[in-house]
Amino acid sequence: MMAETQGKKNNATNHGFPSKPPRHYTEYNLFFQLEREYILQKIFDVKPQVKHTDDIFDTMKSTYSGPPLPKRYDDLILMKDWYIPGNRKRRKHKK
């Protein structure tokens, strides 16, 4: 019964329309993500776990249309979709 109530609640808030696409990251969001990876990889020596080399970000690939990264971040290992909003898993909120 509780699952039925939650399903109705979600439909009521969307009014039958599909959900909005995620907003683009701002310059600050992109800077913050790059700085976080820089601190983790350079200062704390945490290496990201990448299963395939295809999962690593490369500015030369045709799917990337943004500007080149600053020299400070050239040697960071980033996931291929780090700059695309909506790819992160949301954390569960507990009451």
C-alpha positions as CSV (number, residue, x, y, z in Angstrom):
1,M,0.0,0.0,0.0
2,M,2.8,2.4,0.8
3,A,4.4,1.8,-2.7
4,E,1.1,2.8,-4.3
5,T,1.0,6.0,-2.3
6,Q,4.5,6.9,-3.3
7,G,3.8,6.2,-7.0
8,K,0.7,8.5,-6.9
9,K,2.7,11.2,-5.2
10,N,5.4,11.2,-7.9
11,N,2.8,11.5,-10.6
12,A,1.0,14.3,-8.8
13,T,4.2,16.4,-8.5
14,N,5.0,16.0,-12.2
15,H,1.4,16.5,-13.4
16,G,1.9,13.8,-16.0
17,F,4.9,15.6,-17.7
18,P,8.3,14.0,-18.0
19,S,11.0,15.3,-15.6
20,K,13.2,18.2,-16.6
21,P,16.6,17.4,-18.1
22,P,19.5,18.2,-15.7
23,R,20.9,21.7,-15.8
24,H,24.4,22.3,-17.2
25,Y,27.2,22.7,-14.7
26,T,28.3,26.2,-13.9
27,E,31.9,27.3,-14.2
28,Y,32.3,27.0,-10.5
29,N,30.9,23.5,-10.4
30,L,33.4,22.4,-13.1
31,F,36.2,24.1,-11.2
32,F,35.2,22.5,-8.0
33,Q,35.0,19.0,-9.5
34,L,38.5,19.5,-11.1
35,E,40.0,20.8,-7.8
36,R,38.5,17.9,-5.9
37,E,40.1,15.4,-8.2
38,Y,43.3,17.3,-8.1
39,I,43.4,17.3,-4.3
40,L,42.5,13.6,-4.1
41,Q,45.0,12.5,-6.8
42,K,47.9,14.8,-6.1
43,I,47.8,15.5,-2.4
44,F,46.2,12.4,-0.9
45,D,47.5,10.1,-3.7
46,V,44.1,8.5,-4.3
47,K,44.0,6.9,-7.7
48,P,40.6,6.4,-9.4
49,Q,39.5,2.9,-10.2
50,V,39.0,2.7,-14.0
51,K,38.1,-0.7,-15.5
52,H,38.8,0.1,-19.2
53,T,41.0,2.7,-20.9
54,D,37.9,3.8,-22.9
55,D,36.4,5.1,-19.6
56,I,39.2,7.7,-19.2
57,F,38.5,11.3,-20.3
58,D,40.4,12.6,-23.4
59,T,39.9,16.1,-24.8
60,M,40.9,14.9,-28.2
61,K,37.9,12.5,-28.6
62,S,35.1,13.7,-30.9
63,T,32.4,13.4,-28.1
64,Y,33.9,16.3,-26.1
65,S,33.0,19.8,-27.3
66,G,34.3,21.9,-24.5
67,P,37.4,23.9,-24.1
68,P,40.8,22.4,-23.2
69,L,41.6,21.8,-19.6
70,P,44.0,24.1,-17.8
71,K,47.6,22.8,-17.6
72,R,47.3,22.2,-13.9
73,Y,44.7,19.4,-14.6
74,D,46.4,17.8,-17.7
75,D,47.7,14.7,-15.9
76,L,44.5,14.0,-13.9
77,I,42.7,10.8,-14.5
78,L,39.0,11.7,-15.1
79,M,36.0,9.6,-16.0
80,K,35.0,10.1,-19.6
81,D,31.6,11.8,-18.6
82,W,32.8,13.9,-15.7
83,Y,31.5,17.1,-17.2
84,I,28.0,15.8,-18.1
85,P,25.3,16.6,-15.5
86,G,23.0,13.9,-14.2
87,N,25.5,11.0,-14.3
88,R,26.1,10.8,-10.6
89,K,24.2,8.5,-8.3
90,R,22.1,10.4,-5.8
91,R,22.6,9.5,-2.2
92,K,19.6,8.1,-0.3
93,H,18.1,10.4,2.3
94,K,17.2,8.7,5.5
95,K,14.7,10.0,8.1
